[in-house]
Amino acid sequence: MQVNLAGAEEGPDRQMGLFGACTSNMLNMIGVGPFLSIPLVLIAVHGSKVLLAWVLGAVISLCDGLVWAELGSAMPFSGGPYFYLRYAFGEKTYGKAASFLVLWSSVLTAPLLIASGAVGFAQYLRYLWPTLHDGGLSLIAMAVCLINVILLYRRITTISAISIGLWLLVIGTIIWIIVSGATHVPFALKEQFSGGYPVMDGAFWKGVGAATLIAVYDYAGYYNVCLIGGELKRPERTIPYSIIGSIFLVAILYIAMNLAIIGVLPVQQSMHSSAIVADYMQAVYNVRYARIADVLILVAAFASVFAILLGFSRIPFAAAKQGEFFSIFAKEHPTKNFPHASLLILGVLSACACLLSLSTLISLVIVIQTMVQFLAQCVAVVLLRRSHAGKNNLTFRMPLYPLPVVIAFIGWLLILASSGVRNILLALAITLAGIAAFLYKSRQEQSWPFETL
């Protein structure tokens, strides 16, 4: 059974298949994150038991992915979470406020998320161009955002082909990294299990928790397909399969890559490396191959900006088509049927956000999305199940329900708690501002909760 919200299915034709959806998810997930964060994970666990953090991160991501899969298959519309919360919490009451907050937060967080990939691209470029100053890095990051707007300024069938091409380059890079150190993987794997696990050591588990949070960030992006649900072939099948498949594939690649790197490089060197993959390739081969690897990582970072901008440009577009957001976001290209106004606006805002530091961008994105959307979606899937209790007519039902929902909810609470008081207060202020904007808009339109009796 699919929830039928009036007009939600309207828009571009459904032309992206399962393979294109998987590649879009994986491009969003990989990006430049794991190539930058491996040292951070090692520092958090003091150079040992890194495998545990990546496995736990995959488990949390899979549980949350099942939440997205059930919601997405029931409501396969571009703009995904806008519809999930609107329907689950009441189309004419609290759901209106919840969906408005998703729009409010997405217009703020999408440019931050896109900019984080662009800034990561610029930072890795510094390995090849050591004399590049901070101002030059910002300009390059801005250029990455604007170039991706140009690439996305076309119909979805062409975008699918570009996604697959970029996906092949990204996966090829990681496989090359893994193969280069494949003979060292058994040794590294043995080290991960040697000595056992200090189950009663609170400091150890605190480190594992910190490392797992970083791993979860690197897995994030498995839901990208839900943002373009209205452009997918057989979405009831494509959405859950692409989410689950991309999480499993990326988990295998991440774990194998980590084992290959820590099997070659000394732990202390890995923990303090600013370009760990380049250092790794230099140790295995030479400087020339390290530079080649760096170029391929730049492609991965560029590809992540491409995938994120593609997905998030559809959220305000879908809402504006329903009259729930600013009308300018509803404008489609006159001949190519894609939301060009939304794409242009988010692209320009992303370029402006490149003036912020990478750590600031990542912190703001995680906290705002968790507070406004991710926790609410865990509640939404429970409400959706209750509304269809006994009917057994949902297109996809997660296994072991409600355990995955509980694990995902606790995981997001831990992420929120670890982000620091300053970021939580800032996200809370943004949320309250969004509520105030919703109430003002509702009062002007005399709609809930100000409708005329």
Disulfide bonds with the S-S distance in Angstrom:
none
